[in-house]
């Protein structure tokens, strides 16, 4: 496995289908945080890779806009 030499991997989440849970009142809505999503990946903690979850958005996939993606790009490159 490639060594990260003290670097941290940033994971940006936008919500979407993978982050949805069901609710009796609201149907399915994106509720899971990036941290919760990463914790749900089997074997992730055994990798000893430092991760930083960035909850950039928490919206339904169909609600993402080009402006959201432009803002995501700006956040990644800054």
WONOR-V594317 format. One record per residue. RES is the residue in one letter. OMEGA is omega in radians with two decimals (999 if undefined). D_FIRST is the distance of its C-alpha to the first C-alpha in whole Angstrom. Layout:
BEGIN
res | omega | d_first
RES | OMEGA | D_FIRST
RES | OMEGA | D_FIRST
END
This chain:
BEGIN
res | omega | d_first
X | -3.13 | 0
X | 3.11 | 4
X | -3.12 | 6
X | 3.09 | 9
X | 3.08 | 12
X | -3.14 | 14
X | 3.10 | 14
X | 3.09 | 15
X | 3.10 | 14
X | 3.11 | 18
X | 3.14 | 19
X | 3.10 | 22
X | -3.11 | 25
X | -3.05 | 28
X | 3.09 | 29
X | -3.04 | 30
X | -3.06 | 30
X | -3.08 | 27
X | -3.05 | 28
X | 2.98 | 32
X | -3.11 | 34
X | 3.14 | 37
X | 3.13 | 40
X | -3.08 | 44
X | -2.97 | 45
X | -3.05 | 43
X | 3.08 | 41
X | -3.14 | 37
X | 3.09 | 36
X | -3.09 | 33
X | -3.05 | 33
X | 3.11 | 29
X | 3.06 | 27
X | 3.11 | 24
X | 3.13 | 23
X | 3.11 | 25
X | -3.14 | 23
X | 3.12 | 19
X | -3.14 | 21
X | 3.14 | 22
X | -3.12 | 18
X | 3.08 | 18
X | -3.09 | 15
X | -3.10 | 14
X | 3.14 | 15
X | -3.10 | 13
X | -3.11 | 9
X | 3.08 | 11
X | 3.13 | 11
X | -3.12 | 14
X | 3.03 | 16
X | 3.14 | 19
X | 3.09 | 21
X | 3.10 | 24
X | -3.04 | 27
X | 3.06 | 28
X | 3.01 | 31
X | -3.08 | 32
X | 3.05 | 34
X | -3.12 | 34
X | -3.10 | 33
X | -3.12 | 36
X | 3.09 | 37
X | -3.13 | 34
X | 3.05 | 36
X | 3.09 | 35
X | 3.07 | 36
X | -3.13 | 33
X | 3.07 | 31
X | 3.11 | 32
X | 3.08 | 32
X | 3.10 | 28
X | 3.14 | 28
X | 3.14 | 30
X | -3.12 | 28
X | -3.05 | 24
X | -3.13 | 25
X | 999 | 27
END
